[in-house]
Amino acid sequence: MEAAKKEEISVEDEAVDNDVFKNCSKIAFYRRQKQQLSKKSTYRALLDSVTTDKDSTKFQIINEATKEKKPQSRGTYGISAQDSTWPRMELRGPTSKGKLPRMSATWLSRPRTLRTPWNGLHFQPVCRFSTETTLLAASLKVPLLAEVYGIEGNIFRLKINEETPLKPRYEVPDVLTSKPSTVRLLSCSGDTGSLVLADGKGNLKCHITANPFKVDLVSEEEVVMNINLLGQLYFEHLQVPLKQRTTKENEEDASVDTSQQKQEDLGLWEEKFRNFVDVKVNGPTSIGLDFSLHGFEYLYGIPQHAESHQLKNTSDGDAYRLYNLDVYGYKIYDKKGIYGSVPYLLAHKQGRTLGIFWLNSSETLVEINTEPQMGPVAAKQEVRPRTDVHWMSESGIIDVFLLIGPTPCDVFKQYSSLTGTQAMPPLFSLGYHQCRWNYEDEQDVKAVDAGFDKHDIPYDVIWLDIEHTEGKRYFTWDKKRFPNPERMQELLQNKKRKLVVISDPHIKIDPDYSVYAKAKEQGFFVRNHEGGDFEGVCWPGLSCYLDFTNPKVREWYSRLFAFSAYQGSTDILYIWNDMNEPSVFRGPEQTMQKNAIHHGNWEHRELHNIYGFYQQMATAEGLIQRSKGKERPFVLTRSFFAGSQKYGAVWTGDNRAKWSYLKISIPMLLTLNVTGISFCGADVGGFIGNPEAELLVRWYQAGAYQPFFRGHATIKTKRREPWLFGEEHTRLIREAIRERYALLPYWYSLFYRAHVASEPIMRPLWVEFPDELETFGVEDEYMLGCALLVHPVTEPKATVIDVFLPGRNEVWYDSKTFAHWEGACTVKIPVALDSIPVFQRGGSIVPIKTRIGKSTGWMTDFPYGLRVALSTKGSAVGELYLDDGHSFRYLHQKQFLHRKFSFSSGVLTNSYADKSGHYPSKCVVEQISVLGLKEQPSSVTTHSSDGNNQSVAFTYCAKTSSLSLEKLSLNIGADWEVHFK
């Protein structure tokens, strides 16, 4: 062990071959479900068991295909019991005049554990039957309990669990922001064998069919979704461990196949992969359910995969896998899971958007199959697609939220009402971040910082990776490299810049390391299945892993960020959580064994995908606490889950310096945005490898128009600060970064909309143009908010780009040349290395900063400009959100400005968008550009609220139909008008 402790880990240890990761054929619960479902397992709802209360409707479901015992005339058979509730029994045998045979049952004893149920694979001998007639079969049906909820805002929730499980099954906590507000579902008249539930308005109905069990969701008399139409409901019951059963029990239970080959193939009690054996204490526990979506063939979501934005048909290949893994240099166009998991997808068609949120944090697989379906019989048969989505998870319960829309924005709001909206970030975090594994020492940091100033390139944050610590011990500093971290931060603070440092979940095993010693003493580490601390190899060598699922661990960890605890930290230091899938070198699939034990005695298999979520939660809370609740945190995480948007930003992990990775970053980020995580980005330049100068320039140009904007590179790459590629390339990178800073008012306003209204920042075209079929599959361009269309250049030596401009009644303006085009067409745009195609949508007003500072902090009082792009009707609207950029006073004291700009009938108006907010600002609007003004006005005058009217000079260009106003002084927070006559 001593040798392991001293072992140094290099980057090559992490650069693993993709063969260490499973495909679907290697996943036992997938093989079991596919094998069993091929036999058409059938469930039946017992509608005579229906109960209702103010929140839900509950009923039992039984499996008609339960294996049956073949008894003799007498025998002992197992039945479960919980208190006085005995299971439902169905006895079938020869009858006399239609009557069942006489039969008596004597209960020998209650089970030793009252919560011990019968299950489909094992009978516990607690009851003896005797009959006067030989029974042909006795089939004991194990009930599941289904719960249906109506939730405010057009949401249905379906939960299915064992009615009397051997022990509680895992239900995901902490993701939902609060207990969802329910609406009472009223029982309507149904046919025999069915139950109809409806909301109070009657527009939304849930039609439950008993045999076979099926649920139809009906909206405005249209069936939009079926549940279990394909009969893929699957539920493996918890079982008594094999070693706890008597030999006689195992001999009598013919339903358990104990053959070695069968056990290994199905992975029932042990699952082998490479050199690892996963021992399953409670046997197989997987679940599954199918959903059929009528008329839908475009599906999106379920990040994270290096895949296209539109989800692909999986019928001829692997399913999409949701299992958080550290995949260094991941393959692109691959359905294997990488760093994060959001088990939520959206389906879209003209006139309707739906969402399915599968709340399960165990390993999950999603199959998608789209097929044409014939519509109702008519003069001409209509072919409508139907897409079937099959969810399978290794453990837990079925807990699914069905978001009925009907619009994309409705679905975004429905999802955020459950999991929360994007956190409002501090303004500095929207600037440019400079990172490398690793900046060597304080002098290196100082030199890089000075390099940005020397080359007149703005930036806000410099980052330090694992080498800044003392031997990879987080919350420490390498005293030789960083002897005076406070002084280094003071240098940055004087330039109004920030520092981000890394803090991973693994803790070096070292009794002299206080973080390890205190966590060890208090039992704060994840345990192995034998009860000791789980130990795995990561950057420090042999390490233990903090159990962030434990609220006490999170509370303790949060306190480590206090200035008194984290020596050398200041209030400009922020945090980066990496390796938190969790990454375990040389572990199964580079992660933690599934039978490791967490708080509450839950196995790691139950909550694997939510581990990183909890670390980011604790980190964000720690940064808030250190400021006594006054300052907003900034935390970047690599691993994430549904709801991670509440705590900060994510990025796409260890990408490569290749054109194909630049290209795939766009659909990856679009997918994150539509699933609630707007603050996201990809490492500019590619983390692994050395980008050529052209690729680096193109990546900066793309990154400037993506929410999280960071340059990053691994330790063995060549240095690539923006000024190291020659004067011309430095100029191009400078221009890209400066364009980002010019647009900061627009970016900040978009983040506010994401925070309060759940609107994604980086939007696929179908979100803004939901009824235009041509937009549904586009993923090489996107909308930034509702005003800007961006088409990054992702091919080398490109001279012309085909850009699709959507909207049949739209007009689009080139943001550089002001040339304009009508929508609903593809245009060829010439490109040189100095720009990428960016268009402003007619009808929009975009606020900008007219001057650029060294960082966001320098630009607080810099003047604004307005870019007004007129629609085909000669109108435009826009908004600006403004606050102090760092505190929670916008929330608690309503210290903010929210202004609305509108242009109509030749008048540009600045007015309140939200009168509840007040924030003093010295800023003025000094420039206004109007695009699409077809005639030169005779005069332009400003009208302020105090009655002061002034005539202003203007410049009009007939060739581009654009007008420019300069040297204005219109207060951004005051009401005023500009009249064009």
Salt bridges, closest charged atoms under 4 A:
GLU2 OE2 - LYS5 NZ 3.90
GLU7 OE2 - ARG586 NH2 3.09
GLU8 OE1 - LYS472 NZ 3.87
GLU12 OE2 - LYS716 NZ 2.98
ASP13 OD1 - ARG586 NH2 3.33
ASP55 OD2 - LYS179 NZ 3.83
GLU64 OE2 - ARG44 NE 2.20
GLU64 OE1 - LYS141 NZ 3.81
GLU68 OE2 - ARG92 NH2 2.23
GLU90 OE2 - ARG44 NH2 2.97
GLU132 OE2 - ARG102 NH1 2.82
GLU162 OE2 - ARG169 NH1 2.73
GLU162 OE1 - HIS237 ND1 3.10
GLU171 OE1 - LYS159 NZ 2.94
ASP216 OD2 - LYS214 NZ 2.89
GLU222 OE2 - LYS349 NZ 3.08
GLU222 OE2 - ARG384 NH2 3.89
GLU236 OE2 - ARG32 NE 2.71
GLU249 OE1 - HIS122 NE2 3.15
ASP253 OD1 - LYS69 NZ 3.92
ASP253 OD2 - HIS122 ND1 3.48
GLU264 OE2 - LYS272 NZ 3.70
GLU271 OE2 - LYS22 NZ 3.43
GLU271 OE1 - LYS280 NZ 2.83
ASP278 OD1 - ARG605 NH2 2.71
GLU307 OE1 - LYS312 NZ 3.20
GLU307 OE2 - LYS335 NZ 3.77
ASP326 OD2 - ARG638 NH2 3.31
ASP334 OD2 - LYS331 NZ 3.74
ASP334 OD2 - LYS336 NZ 3.86
GLU363 OE2 - ARG321 NE 2.84
GLU363 OE1 - LYS594 NZ 2.46
GLU367 OE2 - LYS34 NZ 2.98
GLU367 OE1 - HIS390 ND1 3.24
ASP388 OD2 - ARG386 NH2 2.88
GLU394 OE1 - LYS594 NZ 2.86
GLU394 OE2 - ARG605 NH1 2.88
ASP399 OD2 - ARG157 NH2 2.80
GLU442 OE1 - ARG487 NH2 3.23
ASP444 OD1 - ARG719 NH2 2.94
ASP449 OD2 - LYS495 NZ 2.71
ASP449 OD1 - ARG497 NH1 2.84
ASP453 OD2 - LYS495 NZ 2.73
ASP453 OD1 - ARG497 NH2 2.71
ASP456 OD2 - ARG738 NH1 3.92
GLU467 OE1 - LYS472 NZ 3.48
GLU470 OE1 - LYS479 NZ 3.63
ASP478 OD2 - ARG481 NE 3.99
ASP504 OD2 - HIS506 NE2 3.83
ASP510 OD2 - ARG473 NH2 2.90
ASP533 OD2 - LYS520 NZ 2.84
ASP547 OD1 - HIS598 ND1 2.84
GLU555 OE2 - ARG559 NH1 3.39
ASP578 OD1 - ARG638 NE 3.20
GLU581 OE2 - ARG638 NE 2.76
GLU589 OE2 - ARG321 NH1 2.73
GLU603 OE1 - ARG605 NE 2.77
GLU631 OE1 - HIS886 ND1 2.80
ASP654 OD2 - ARG638 NH1 3.42
ASP683 OD1 - ARG710 NH2 2.84
GLU721 OE1 - ARG719 NE 3.28
GLU728 OE2 - ARG731 NH2 2.40
GLU735 OE2 - ARG731 NH1 2.70
GLU739 OE1 - LYS816 NZ 3.78
GLU739 OE2 - ARG867 NH2 3.76
GLU759 OE2 - ARG753 NH2 2.73
GLU759 OE1 - ARG763 NH2 3.41
GLU768 OE2 - ARG763 NH1 2.72
GLU768 OE1 - ARG841 NH1 2.73
GLU772 OE2 - ARG808 NH1 3.78
GLU774 OE2 - ARG808 NH2 2.98
ASP780 OD2 - HIS791 NE2 3.49
GLU781 OE1 - HIS791 NE2 3.83
GLU795 OE2 - LYS663 NZ 3.25
ASP802 OD1 - LYS828 NZ 2.91
GLU810 OE2 - ARG841 NH2 3.12
GLU879 OE2 - ARG753 NE 3.70
GLU879 OE1 - HIS898 NE2 3.23
ASP883 OD2 - ARG632 NH2 3.03
ASP884 OD1 - ARG632 NH2 3.76
ASP884 OD2 - HIS886 NE2 3.94
ASP884 OD2 - ARG889 NH2 3.07
GLU926 OE1 - ARG851 NH2 3.29
ASP975 OD1 - ARG899 NH2 2.53
GLU977 OE1 - HIS979 NE2 2.78
